[in-house]
Amino acid sequence: MATRAELQQAVDDKTAAAKQARAEWKAFDPVDQDNPTSVEQDKTDALAKAYRDAKSARKNADKALAALDDTDAVTAAPAPAPAPKPAPAPAPAPKPATKSPSDADTRVLDKKWAVYIADERAATDKAWGDEIAGPRPDGWTG
């Protein structure tokens, strides 16, 4: 198995080779660029292929180096600690003791509701307050 330094050197060498192949391909200049001869076109194609091959070799060297780095990271990483057990669910809060309202309390709340909705006239005119305010909603405490 190759060491990291060897793989890095291979990547560097392949990168340099790909740069050189690209420079040669781009530097080749046919006499008539719009209508190259078959010999010039063959040389251009050969230089382009050499560049593609060098680039592919560089990418493969990069992948080999990345794979080595990934395996090093996996072997160097400590085993994950087991997940802690979830905390027990809290017990439901006890409901506050509610007393059922007496008839007097109910009448007072009904009157407060009517005044709240239908204004002060509802305090003295029960029929008008009942008509405008309607029934007091459950749970309304004024």
Number of C-alpha atoms within 10 A of each C-alpha: 6 10 10 15 10 12 19 17 14 19 21 15 15 21 19 15 19 21 15 15 21 19 13 16 19 13 11 12 12 15 10 9 10 7 10 14 13 9 10 17 14 12 15 20 13 13 20 17 15 19 22 15 15 21 20 14 19 21 15 15 21 19 14 18 21 15 12 17 13 12 11 12 11 11 10 9 9 8 8 6 6 6 6 6 6 6 6 6 6 6 6 6 6 6 6 6 6 6 6 8 10 9 9 9 11 14 12 14 17 23 21 20 24 26 20 15 16 18 14 13 12 22 16 11 11 15 11 15 24 19 12 15 19 15 12 18 9 6 6 10 12 11
